[in-house]
Amino acid sequence: MLWQAVGTARDLGRLSDIARVLLRYGFGDVVRRIGLAGALEQAGRALHWHNAEELAHLPPAARVCRALEDLGPTFVKLGQILSTRVDLFPPEWIAEFGRLQDEASALPFEELRGQLTEDLGEAPEAVFPYLATEPLAAASLAQVHRARLTDGTAVVLKIRRPGIRPVVEADLRLLSRLAEIVEAEAPELRRYRPREVIRQFTLSLRRELDFSVEGRNAERIAANFAGQDEIVVPRCHWQWTGERLNVQDYIEGIPGRDMVALADAGLDRRLLARRGAGAVLKMILEDGFFHADPHPGNAFYLPDNRIAFIDFGMTGRLSEERRYQLAALLSGLVGHDAASVAEVLLDWGSGAEADCDTLRAEIDTFVDQYHGVPLKQLDLGAMLNDLVAVLREHGLSLPPDLALLTKAFITLEGFGSQLDPDFDMAGEAAPFLKRALLAHAEPAALIKRGWNAMAGAFGLLASLPQDLRQLLRAARHGKLQMQIEVLPLKYLADRIDRAASRLAMSIITAALIVGTAVVMTVEKTDALPGLPPFGRLGFIAAAIGGLWVLISIWRGGKRG
């Protein structure tokens, strides 16, 4: 069906590549369910897949992730986004998605030179007296090179890979169409909201492809930390930064994963953990604009126990109301207030079909199991994971703007624990939660919300006469219509319509059988030549009709 969905020939080549990879890997759960693992191994050997036996016995999650890696940058990025959807996927899938590394073989610098010259407006050597041709890092969308400005400032050049955008756009078109097909043809997968996931992913990836967006994100976060010297954000050099090139200060520090160098430098690991956690909590609960991937690979440790954050391609945004809801949720978890936790989760899952009473009871039980546990012993990341698992069991999912947030919290707690085994995430979060809740109840905030509500009410009242006038005008002209849809009756009508179609086809098939049987008994004469062959054609048509009826009944039984 996806082949018919391709609107133009431009995507056929990419679709062919995708199809080959998917055929190579298959899906482990389907293979094992129908007992074809051995057949898959034989097919792999026939097609010279040297690792076919290994692929046939990989767990489903690992098989999907291996396929995503082979499919290229768009699908690797998709896997990384899915690793944030702890509300949709169980832990083993999240763990596999989290292992997807955005790495790629480096391109020779000469293949980048033409595009770089276009973006700079002159030869790279004219702008950068020193420019390393060997990359500092290489990823699926870009690679990074060190350089130096004429004034001696050390910088890095993040250069987008030439020709990557058409491939990504083709992948996004195919993914969008595939999501539509999945929602239409696989009702059991609709709870994963494939169209919404792909829509959010498309927006995120297109922003990430524009390197000027990363520069603006970095500047916004740097402005929020103005006056806090312990947090460093690299400066963006806008005279050379654009969609395909980002030039920013080079950070000379200890990589976040290098614990040995950190110990040798004599930095205070406990203080670094507190400062890093405080910075991310401030971004989330106070600023509403946060680094969505605060893992050690995106942090450097600097002298005087300072921390530098890099790579702001993936960021999250939270409205003031969302920040209050989040603070109420976390405060309820820390303070063992099950009612507050339940209210927030039910608000987030509004519109979904769920048994509210059962969900509330489960949340009460969940929160109660932490009653009496000292604050320092609370594992906030694990609590959030378990809480989201409760939502997942009830078919609820987090709003899109909160999916990145949960992942950021869990990553942050692991980051802090790596620096300080006694890191107390709940204790660090408590002051921020208190300030967020108090800020929501401040007179200025109350006046602002009251004014907004009043303005909305006055706007509704002002438009009421016009709306009533239009309603009455439609009624006078006979254009006022009321549509009532009773879903059980619609379902019954569909079933009756399908049954009538099968009955009509069965009658036609039976008539063909009887008619052709009569024809076959007539002796062939000169006046009526060719009757037996005509009768055989009738039997073939009857067989086809009967087969259609059987398939229709079988498919109807599966849907019912």
N, C-alpha and C positions, 0 to 999 in steps of 0.2 A: 504493500500500500504506500510505503514511503517513496517508492520510485515514481508513482503517479503524482506524488505531492511536490516533486521538484518542478518549479515553475519554468526554469530556463536551463539550457544546456551547460551554463557556467558552473553549476554545482554537481554535475554528474560525475566528474573526475574525482572530486572530494568524496562524494557519496560512495563511489566504488572503493576508495581506500578504506573508508569507515567499514563498509560491508566486509572487506577481506579480514580486517582485524577482528571484527565481531565473530565472523565464522571461525576464525582461528581459535579464539578463546572460548566461545560458547558461554553458557552459564551453568555453573556446577550444580545448583539445586535442580534445574530441569534435567540435566544429564543423569544425575543419580536417581531422580524420581522415576524416570522411564527406563532405567537400567541400560543406558547406552554408553557408559564410560569406556568399555572395551572397544566398542565400535568407533568412538571418537579417537582412541589411540591408533587404531588401524587407519582411520582416515588421515590422521596427522602424519603417519609414516608414509602414506601414499602421496601426500602433498609435500613431503620433505620437511615436516615440522619436527625438528630433532628433539625438541623438549615436549612432545605431545603427551607422553606418559605423565610427566610432571604436571602439565596443565590440566589433564583430565581429573586429577585428584586434589587440585587446589580447593580450599574452601571458597564458597561463593563470593565473599567480600574480597578476598585476595585476588580472585580471578578478575573481578570487575576492575579493581585498581590497576592490575597489570595491563588490562585492555585500555584503560584511560591513559596510562603512560605511553603506550604505543600509538594512541590516536593523536597525540601532540598537545601543544600548549593550551588550546581552548579547553580540552577535556581534563588536563591536569588542573587547570584553574577551577573547573567545575567541581572536581573532586575536593579541592581545598575549600571551596564554598560549602559543599555538602558536609565537610568535617565540622562546620559550625552548627549544623542542624541536629543538635542533640535531641530536639523535640520530635524528630521524624525517624531517626535511625537508632537502632540499639547500639550498645557500647562497642561490640566487636567490629561493626561497620565504621563507626566513628574513628576507632583506633587505626583501621586500615586506611581510611581517607586521610588521616593525620600523617601517615607515613609518606604520602605523595610529596616528592621533593621537586621543587621548581628549578631543575637543573637541566642544562643542555650543553652540548659540545660548543666550544667557542668558534666563532667565525674569524677567518684571517682579517686583519685590520684593513687590508686593501679592499675588501668587499664592503666595508663600512665607509671608506673614504669619500666616495661620490656623494652619498646621502649626507654625510657630515659637512661636506663643503657647501652643499645646498642650504643646509640649516644655518650655518655660520655666515654665509655670504662671502666667504673667502677661504683660502686654504687653511686647514687646522693649525699648521705650523705658524701662521701669521698671528693667530690668537693665543696659542699656548706655546711658549718657548720650549717647554718640556711636555711631551705627550707619550705615555707608555703604549707601545703597540701590543704588548701582552696584556690581556684583560685581568682585572682584579677579581672578577666574578662573571659568570655567564649563566643566564636563566632563559626560560622559554620565550619571553617577550623582548628581552634586552640583554646587553652586556655592559659591564662597567670598566672604565679605564681611568687610571690616575693621570693627572696633568698638573701644570702650574701656570698661573697667570703671569702677565708681565710684571706685576708688582710683587711677585714671589708667593702669592697666596696658593696654598695647596688645595686642589679641587678634585672632584671625580666627575666623569662624564658618563651619564646613563644614556646609552644610545639604543634606540629601538631597532630591532632586527629588520632589515629591508624586506619588503614584500609580505610582512606578517599580517597586516590588516586584511587583505582580501581573503586569506585562508581563515582567519578568525570570523569574518563576517559570513562566509559560506557556512562555517560550522554553526554559527548562531541561528542562521535561517533554518538549517536542517534540524537543530535541536528544538526550535520553536514549533516546527511542524510535527516533529515526533511527540512533543508534549501534548499537542492537540489530539493526536491519534491515540496516545495512551489514555487520556481522560475519556475519550469516546468509546474505546474498545475494551478497556480494562477497568471496570468499576471498582475492583478491589484495590486499585492503586490510586484512586482519586483522593484518598485521605492524605497522600503525600503532596498534594497540590502541585503537580508537575508544571503546569503552565505558570503558576505564580513563582515557583522556584526558578524557572528558566527566565522569566521576566526580570526578576531581581538580579539574577546572574548576568544577564545581558547588560543591564544598566551599570553594574559594578565593573564588568570587564571593559566596557567602552570607556568608562572613566579611567580605568587603569591604563588603557592604551594611550591616553592623552597625558603625557608627562608633565604638562603645565598644571594639571589638576593636583598632582602630587606636590608641586611647589606651593600652590595656594593652601593646601592642607597643612603643610609644614609651617607656613607663615601664620596661619590661624592659631595653631597650637603654640607656636613660639610666643605669640601675643598674649595668650592666656597664661603663660608662665613668665611674663615680663616681671623682673625684680626678684625672681627665684633662681639664683645663680647655680644652684645644685642640679638643675635640669637644663640640659643643652639640646638644642635643635639646630641642625646644620642650616646655614644661610643659603638661600637660593639666589643665583646670579641671573637675573631676569633678562639681561641684554643678550644672552645666548640660549635661554631656555624657551622651549616651544613644545609643540605636540610630540615631536620625535626625539627631542633631546632635552635632558635636564642636567644643568651644571650646578653643583652645590659644593659647599666646603667639605674637604676631606677630614674625617674624624680620626685623630691619632689617639688611640686608646686600647684598652684590653677588651677583646671580644667577649661577649657575655657568656659564652660557653667555656672559656679558658679559665677554669678554676685554679689551675697550677700557677699561671701567671698572676692571677689575682692574689693568691697567697704570697707569692714572691714580692709583689708590690707593697705588701703591708697595709692594704686597704681594709676598712672595717666592713666586713660582710653583713653584719646585722644592721648597721646603719644604711648600707646600700639597699638591703631588702625593704626596710621601712620607707626609704625615699622613693624607691621604684613603685611600691604599692601605693604610697600616698599620691604619687603623680598620676597613676592610672585611675585611682578612685576619684581624684579631683576632676579629671577629664570627664568621667562618666557621670558623677552625681552632682557636680557643680557647674561644669561648662556645657555638658550635653553634646560634646564633640570629642571623640576618643579614638586613639590608636586601636584598631580592631585586631591586631595580631602582636601583642606585646611579649613575644617569646624571646629567649636569650639571644637568638641570632640577630634580633633587631635592636640590640642594646650594646653600648660600649661603656666601660668603667674608666673614669678619668681621675687624675690627681685630685686631692682634697675630697675624695668620696663623692664625686659628681657622676651623674649618669647622662649619657647622650642617647637619644632615641633616633632611629633612622627608618627609612622606608615607610612613607605615609600614603602609599598607593591604596591601601585598604583602610578606610575609616568608617566609624559609625556615628549616627546622629540620634539624639533623644530629645523629644519635646519636654517642656516643663512638666506637663501632666504625667508623661511616662517616667520622668525622673522621680516624681513623687510616688508613683505606684511602685517603682523598683525599690525605693527607700522603705516604703511600707512593707513590701514583701521580705526584704532582707532583715529589717528590724523585727518583723514577726518571727522569722526563723531564729534569729539570735535571742529574742526575748521569749520564745516558746509561746507565741500568740497565734494559735491555730486559726482563729476567726479572721484575723487580718490577712493571713496567707491565703485562706480559701477565697475571700472576697476578691483579692487581686487576681488570682488565677481564673476565677469565674468571669471576671471582667475581660481578661485577655482572651478567654476562649468563647466569648459571646458570639452567638450566631451558629455555633457548632452544636451538633446533636450529642448531648451527653446527659447522663443521669446526675443532676446537680446534688441530690441528697447523698447518693453513693460516693460521689467525688469528695464532697465535704467531709463525709465520715472517714474516708481514706486519708485525707489531709490531716484531720484531727489525730488519727492514729500515728501518722508519719511524724508530726511535730511532737507528739507526746513521748515518742521514744527517746527524744533528746532532753526530756525534762530532767533537771538536776545535773546535767553534764556541764562541767566548768567551761566558761567561755573559751579558755585557751585550748581546750581539747576538741572544740568544734571544727570539723573539716568543712568549711563553707562550700568549697568546690564540689565535694562529694555529695553534700546535702542538695545542692542545686541539680546535680546529675540525677539523683534519686527522685527529686521532685518532678523533674521534667519527664522521667520515666513513668510516673503516675499519670501525667497528662497524655503521654503517648499511648498508654494502655486504654485510655478513655477516648481515643481518636481525636484528641485536641492537639493543636500545634500553636507555637508561639507566633505572635505578630511578626512580620518580616523585620521590623526595626529592632527586635529584641534577639534575633537569632545570633547575630555577631556578638552581642553582649554576653550571653551565657558562655560562649567559647572564650571570650576575653577574660572573664572572671576565673574560669577553670585554669587557663594558661597562666594567668597572673599568680594564682596560688602556687602552681608548680614552680614558677620562676622564683618566688620568694622562698619556698622551701629548699630550693637548690642552693641558695645563698646562705640561709639560716635554717637548720633542721628544726629549730624551735619557733619558726615563724608563725605568728598568730594572726591569720587573716581576719577572723571575726573581730578581734580586738582592734586591729588597724582600721577596719571599716566602721566600727561603732561611732566615732566622733563625726565622720562624714554623714552617716545616716541621721544622726541627731540633728546636725545642721540643716540637712535637706528637709527633714520633717518640720523643723521650726520655721525655715524659710517659707514653707507652704502656708503656714498659719500667721505670718507677719501681717500687720495691718495693710501695708502697701500691696502685698500679694492678694489679700482678700478684696481690697478695693478694686484692684485690676480685674480680678475674675468677676466681681459683681458688676463692674462697668461693662465688661464684654457681654455678660449675660443680659444686662439691661438693653444694651445696644442691639443685640440679636432679637430680643422680644419686641422692641420698638420697630425694628425693620420688618418683622413678621406682621405686626399690626398695621404698619403703613402699606404693606402690599396686599392686605386682606381685601379691601374694597375692589381692587383691580382683579384679584383672583375670583371673587364672587361674581363680578360683572362678566368675566369670561365664561364662568360656569353657567350662568343664567342665559347668556347669549347662545351657548351651545345647546342648551335645553330647548330654547325657543325654535331653533333651526333643526331640531331633531337629530342633532349630532352627538348628543350625550349618550354614551354607551357604558354599560357596566359588564364586566367580564368576571365570571366566577368559575374557577377551575377546581374541581374536586379530583384530587390525584387518584384515589382508589377507583373512581368511575372511569377516568382516563385509562388507567391500567387495564380495567376490565374490557373497555372498548377495544384496546389494542389486542388483547387476547382473543376476543371474539372475531376481530378482523383477520388475525392470523389463522384462526381455526376455519373461518369461511374460505380463505384462500386455499388452505390445504384440502378442504372438502371438495371445492370446485376442481382442483387439480386431480384429486382422487377419482372423481366422477369421469373426467376427461380421459384419465388413464384407463379406467375400467372400460369405457366405451371403445377406446382404441383396441384394447385386448379382445373384446367381444367382436368388434367389427373386423379386425384382421383375422380372427379365427374363422369367421364366416367366409371371408374372402379366400383364405387358404384352402377351404373345402371345395371351392368352385373349380371345376375342371378347366384347364387351359384350352381355349379354342381359337380359331382364326379370328373370330369376331371380338374376342376379349383376350388379346395377347398380353403377357407380362404380369398376370395377376399374382402368382406366387412371389416374385421379387417385390411387388408392391406390398404384399402382406408382410414380408420380412421387415420392410421399412417401418410398417406400422408397429410391429413388435419392438423394434429398436426405440421408436418414439415412446412407446408405452414404458419400456424399461427406464429410459431417461426420466420420464415423468414420475415413475415410482421411486426412483433414486432421489429425486428432488424432494418428494414428500417425506421420505425417511430422514434425509438430512435436515429438513425444516423442523420435523418433530424433535430430532435429537438436539438441535441448537436451541429450540424453544424450551426444552426440558432443562438445559444448562442455565438459561437465563432465568427460568422460573425458580 
